[in-house]
């Protein structure tokens, strides 16, 4: 099935954000994705995409780091 334009935008946004997160924490993209998924960051991104995509990546990465930490993640935003 084809993605809607909105779903495609959300997917592209998530991929770009994961890549930025990986860079921020010196991880491989796959490691970053697995970390974000494991500690409920993906859920957060999906649930609040409509708001998050209007913010700067830095702000979203900081929020994502906090969400993941609350759910057992170890990374700290600096």
C-alpha positions in Angstrom: 0.0 0.0 0.0 1.1 3.5 -0.8 1.8 6.0 2.0 -0.2 9.1 2.2 1.7 12.3 1.8 1.5 13.0 5.6 2.7 9.4 6.4 5.6 9.9 3.9 6.5 13.2 5.5 6.4 11.7 9.0 8.6 8.8 7.9 11.1 11.1 6.3 11.1 13.3 9.4 11.7 10.3 11.7 14.5 9.0 9.6 16.2 12.5 9.5 15.7 12.9 13.3 17.2 9.4 14.0 20.2 10.3 11.9 20.6 13.6 13.9 20.2 11.8 17.2 22.8 9.3 16.1 25.2 12.1 15.2 24.6 13.9 18.5 25.4 10.8 20.6 28.1 9.3 18.3 26.0 6.2 17.4 25.3 4.3 14.2 21.9 5.1 12.8 20.7 1.6 13.6 21.9 1.9 17.2 20.1 5.2 17.6 16.9 3.8 16.1 17.0 0.7 18.4 17.7 2.9 21.4 14.8 5.3 20.6 12.4 2.5 19.9 13.4 0.5 23.0 12.9 3.5 25.4 9.6 4.6 23.9 10.9 7.5 21.9 9.4 6.3 18.7 6.0 6.2 20.4 6.5 9.8 21.5 7.6 10.9 18.0 4.5 9.2 16.5 2.1 10.5 19.0 3.3 14.1 18.9 4.6 14.4 15.3 2.1 17.2 14.5 3.7 19.5 17.2 7.3 18.1 17.1 7.9 18.7 13.4 7.3 22.4 13.9 10.3 22.6 16.3 14.0 22.7 15.8 15.7 19.3 15.6 17.9 20.2 18.6 14.8 20.8 20.8 13.2 17.5 19.7 16.4 15.6 20.3 16.6 17.1 23.8 13.0 16.1 24.5 13.5 12.7 23.0 16.6 12.1 25.2 14.5 13.0 28.3 11.6 10.7 27.2 14.1 7.8 26.7 15.8 8.5 30.0 12.4 8.4 31.8 11.9 5.0 30.3 15.2 3.5 31.3 17.7 5.0 28.7 21.1 6.1 29.8 22.0 8.9 27.4 22.1 12.4 28.8 21.6 15.5 26.6 24.5 18.0 26.8 
